[in-house]
């Protein structure tokens, strides 16, 4: 699974809209939608915000592990 799909899955599991997540990371809904589709690279600082928000590891978001736990 790629990191873009992970972003979408995490958002959907949290039952949040793209707009809600975009507001959390300080971007527009249209930019966030492009992150989920892999059409735009998500800045690392925003990935950190999402990892903290979802309480998952950066490695999980990056698709390097299937373990969500933060060490």
C-alpha positions as CSV (number, residue, x, y, z in Angstrom):
1,X,0.0,0.0,0.0
2,X,1.4,3.4,-0.9
3,X,1.5,6.5,1.4
4,X,-1.3,8.2,-0.5
5,X,-3.7,5.4,0.1
6,X,-2.6,5.4,3.8
7,X,-3.6,9.1,4.1
8,X,-7.0,8.4,2.7
9,X,-7.5,5.3,4.8
10,X,-6.5,7.1,8.0
11,X,-8.8,9.9,7.2
12,X,-11.7,7.6,6.5
13,X,-11.1,5.5,9.6
14,X,-11.2,8.7,11.6
15,X,-14.5,9.6,9.9
16,X,-13.1,13.0,8.8
17,X,-13.7,14.9,5.6
18,X,-10.9,16.1,3.4
19,X,-11.8,19.7,4.5
20,X,-11.5,18.8,8.2
21,X,-8.0,17.3,7.7
22,X,-6.9,20.1,5.4
23,X,-7.9,22.6,8.2
24,X,-5.8,20.6,10.7
25,X,-2.7,20.7,8.5
26,X,-3.2,24.3,7.3
27,X,-4.0,23.8,3.7
28,X,-7.0,23.8,1.3
29,X,-9.3,20.9,0.7
30,X,-8.2,20.9,-3.0
31,X,-4.5,20.6,-2.1
32,X,-5.2,17.9,0.4
33,X,-7.2,15.9,-2.2
34,X,-4.1,16.1,-4.4
35,X,-2.0,14.6,-1.6
36,X,-4.4,11.7,-1.3
37,X,-4.3,11.1,-5.1
38,X,-0.5,11.3,-5.2
39,X,-0.7,14.3,-7.6
40,X,1.2,16.6,-5.2
41,X,3.9,15.7,-2.7
42,X,2.8,16.3,0.9
43,X,5.3,18.4,2.8
44,X,7.1,16.6,5.6
45,X,6.0,19.0,8.3
46,X,2.4,18.2,7.4
47,X,3.1,14.4,7.5
48,X,4.4,15.0,11.0
49,X,1.2,16.8,12.0
50,X,-0.9,13.9,10.6
51,X,1.2,11.3,12.4
52,X,0.6,13.0,15.7
53,X,-3.1,13.6,14.9
54,X,-3.7,10.0,14.0
55,X,-1.3,8.7,16.6
56,X,0.6,6.6,14.1
57,X,4.3,6.4,13.2
58,X,5.8,8.2,10.3
59,X,7.0,4.8,9.0
60,X,3.3,3.7,8.9
61,X,2.3,6.7,6.8
62,X,5.3,6.2,4.5
63,X,4.3,2.6,3.9
64,X,7.5,1.2,5.4
65,X,5.6,-0.8,8.0
66,X,2.1,-2.1,8.7
67,X,2.5,-1.4,12.4
68,X,0.6,1.8,13.3
69,X,2.1,2.0,16.7
70,X,4.4,4.9,17.6
71,X,7.5,3.6,19.4
